Every structure is written in structure tokens, then in C-alpha cells.
Amino acid sequence: MRVSVYRKAHFNAAHRLHNPSWSEEMNQEVFGLCNSPNYHGHNYELEVKVSGEVNPETGF
């Protein structure tokens, strides 16, 4: 017998791209929205599926 297990997760992450040796103007020109001092975020959705045959001796 073959079984499948599914898992779906949502998560978000934030970051700021900034080079402290550059001026604020240079950072803004190069990194744009990703240079915000309040960070810049992304939302992600992860889906995982694992399938396989059940071991008849263990049931797993």
C-alpha cells in the first residue's frame, strides 16, 4: 500500500539591503525599496508532499 503525507505552511521574512559605507542616496539608488529602514518583506507558501510504500512489518 502506498501513502502520502502533505504539509502546507505560510511564513514571512523581512530584510534590509544596506551598505553602511555608502551614502543614503547611493543605498537608495542601488537597493530601492529593499533599503527601507523599516525593512522590506515577502510572504511565502511552502507545500511538501512525501509518498512511499508502507512497511508491512512496522506499519510505517
C-alpha distances in whole Angstrom, upper triangle without the diagonal:
4,7,10,14,17,20,24,27,31,33,37,39,43,45,49,50,53,56,58,61,61,63,61,62,60,57,57,58,55,52,53,51,49,52,53,54,52,49,46,43,40,37,33,30,27,23,20,17,14,11,8,6,6,9,9,12,13,10,11
4,7,10,14,17,20,24,27,30,33,36,39,42,45,46,50,52,55,57,57,59,57,58,57,54,54,54,51,49,50,47,45,49,49,50,48,45,43,39,36,33,30,26,23,20,17,13,11,7,5,4,6,10,11,14,14,11,10
4,7,10,14,17,20,24,27,30,33,36,39,42,44,47,50,52,55,55,57,55,56,54,51,51,52,49,46,47,45,43,46,46,47,45,42,40,36,33,30,27,23,20,17,14,10,8,6,6,6,7,11,12,15,14,11,10
4,7,10,13,17,20,23,27,29,33,35,39,40,44,46,49,51,51,53,51,52,51,47,47,48,46,43,43,41,39,42,43,44,41,38,36,33,29,26,23,19,16,13,10,7,6,4,7,9,10,13,16,18,17,14,11
4,7,10,14,17,20,24,26,30,32,36,37,41,44,46,49,49,51,49,50,48,45,45,46,44,40,41,39,37,40,40,41,38,36,34,30,27,24,20,17,14,11,8,6,5,6,9,12,12,15,18,20,17,15,12
4,7,10,14,17,20,23,27,29,33,35,38,41,43,46,46,48,46,47,45,42,42,43,40,37,38,35,33,37,37,38,35,32,30,26,23,20,17,13,11,7,6,5,7,9,12,15,16,19,21,23,21,18,16
4,7,10,13,17,19,23,26,30,32,35,38,40,43,43,45,42,44,43,39,39,40,38,35,35,32,30,34,33,34,32,29,27,23,20,17,14,11,8,6,5,7,9,12,15,18,19,22,24,26,23,21,18
4,7,10,14,17,20,23,27,29,33,36,38,41,41,42,40,41,40,36,36,37,35,32,32,29,27,31,30,31,29,26,24,20,17,14,11,7,6,4,6,9,12,15,18,22,22,25,28,30,27,24,21
4,7,10,13,17,20,24,26,29,33,35,38,38,39,36,38,37,33,33,35,33,29,29,26,25,28,27,28,25,23,21,17,14,11,8,6,5,7,9,12,15,18,21,25,25,28,31,32,29,27,24
4,7,11,14,17,21,23,27,30,32,35,35,36,33,35,34,30,30,32,30,26,26,23,21,24,24,25,22,19,17,14,11,7,6,5,6,9,12,15,18,21,25,28,29,32,34,36,33,31,28
4,7,11,14,18,20,23,27,29,32,32,33,30,32,31,27,27,29,27,23,23,20,19,21,21,21,18,16,14,11,9,6,5,7,8,12,14,18,20,24,27,31,31,34,37,38,35,33,30
4,7,10,14,17,20,23,25,29,28,29,26,28,27,24,23,25,24,20,20,17,15,18,17,18,15,12,11,7,6,4,6,9,11,14,17,21,23,27,30,34,35,37,40,41,38,36,33
4,7,11,13,16,20,22,25,25,26,23,25,24,21,21,23,21,17,18,15,12,15,14,15,13,10,8,6,6,7,8,11,13,17,19,23,25,29,32,36,37,39,42,43,40,38,35
4,7,10,13,17,18,22,21,22,20,21,21,17,17,20,18,14,15,12,9,11,11,11,9,6,5,4,6,9,11,15,17,20,23,27,29,33,36,39,40,42,46,46,43,42,39
4,7,10,13,15,18,18,19,17,19,18,14,14,17,15,11,13,10,7,9,9,9,9,5,5,6,9,12,14,18,19,23,25,29,31,35,38,41,42,44,48,49,45,44,41
4,6,10,12,15,14,15,13,15,14,11,11,14,12,9,10,9,5,5,6,7,8,5,6,9,12,15,17,21,23,26,29,32,35,38,41,45,46,48,51,52,49,48,44
4,7,10,12,12,13,12,13,12,8,9,12,9,6,9,9,5,5,8,9,11,8,9,11,14,17,19,23,24,28,30,33,36,39,42,46,47,49,53,53,50,50,46
4,6,9,8,10,9,11,10,6,9,11,9,7,10,11,8,6,9,9,12,10,12,15,17,21,23,26,28,31,33,37,39,43,45,49,51,52,56,56,53,53,49
4,5,6,8,9,11,9,7,10,12,10,9,12,14,12,9,12,12,15,14,15,18,21,24,26,30,31,34,36,39,41,45,48,51,53,54,58,58,55,55,51
4,5,8,9,12,10,9,12,14,13,13,15,16,14,11,13,12,16,15,17,20,23,27,28,32,33,37,39,42,44,48,50,54,55,56,60,60,57,57,53
4,7,9,12,10,9,13,14,13,14,16,18,17,14,16,15,19,18,20,23,26,30,31,35,36,40,41,45,46,50,53,56,58,59,63,63,60,60,56
4,7,8,6,6,10,11,10,11,14,16,15,12,14,14,18,18,19,22,25,29,31,34,36,39,41,45,47,50,53,57,58,60,63,64,61,60,57
4,5,5,6,9,10,11,12,13,16,15,12,14,14,17,18,19,23,26,29,32,35,37,41,43,46,49,52,55,59,60,62,66,66,63,62,59
4,6,5,6,9,10,10,11,13,13,9,10,11,14,15,16,20,23,27,29,33,35,39,41,45,47,51,54,57,59,61,64,65,62,61,57
4,5,5,6,9,10,10,12,13,10,12,13,16,17,18,21,24,28,30,34,36,40,42,46,48,52,55,58,60,62,65,66,63,62,59
4,5,5,6,8,10,13,13,10,13,14,18,17,18,21,23,27,29,33,35,38,41,44,46,50,53,56,58,60,64,65,62,61,57
4,5,5,6,7,10,9,7,10,11,14,13,14,18,20,24,26,30,31,35,37,41,43,47,50,53,55,57,60,61,58,57,54
4,6,5,5,8,8,6,8,11,13,13,13,17,19,23,25,29,31,35,37,41,43,47,50,54,55,57,61,62,59,58,54
4,6,6,9,10,9,12,14,17,16,15,19,21,24,27,30,32,36,38,41,44,47,50,54,56,58,62,63,60,59,55
4,6,10,9,9,12,15,17,15,15,18,19,23,25,28,30,33,35,39,41,45,48,51,53,55,59,60,57,56,53
4,6,5,5,9,12,14,12,11,14,15,19,21,25,27,30,32,36,38,42,45,49,50,52,56,57,54,53,50
4,5,6,8,11,13,11,10,13,15,19,21,25,27,31,33,37,39,43,46,50,52,54,57,58,56,54,51
4,5,6,10,10,9,7,10,12,16,18,22,25,28,31,35,37,41,44,48,49,52,55,56,53,52,48
4,6,9,10,7,5,8,11,15,17,21,23,26,29,33,35,39,42,46,47,49,53,54,51,50,46
4,6,9,7,8,11,14,18,20,24,26,30,32,36,38,42,45,49,50,52,56,57,54,52,49
4,5,5,6,10,14,17,20,24,26,30,33,36,39,43,46,49,51,53,56,57,54,53,49
4,5,8,12,16,19,22,25,28,31,34,38,40,44,47,50,51,53,57,57,54,53,50
4,7,10,13,16,19,23,25,29,32,35,38,42,45,48,49,51,55,55,52,51,47
4,7,10,13,16,20,22,26,29,32,35,39,42,45,46,48,52,52,49,48,45
4,7,11,14,17,20,24,26,30,33,36,40,43,44,47,50,51,48,46,43
4,7,10,14,16,20,23,26,29,33,36,40,41,43,47,48,45,43,40
4,7,10,13,17,20,23,26,30,33,37,38,40,44,45,42,40,37
4,7,10,14,17,20,24,27,30,34,35,38,41,42,39,37,34
4,7,10,13,17,20,23,27,30,32,34,37,39,36,34,31
4,7,10,14,17,20,24,27,28,31,34,36,33,31,28
4,7,10,13,17,20,24,25,28,31,32,30,28,25
4,7,10,13,17,21,22,25,28,30,27,25,22
4,7,10,14,17,19,21,24,26,24,22,18
4,7,10,14,15,18,21,23,21,19,16
4,7,11,12,15,18,20,18,16,13
4,7,9,13,15,18,16,14,12
4,7,9,12,15,14,12,10
4,6,9,12,11,10,8
4,6,9,8,6,5
4,6,6,5,5
4,6,5,8
4,6,8
4,5
4
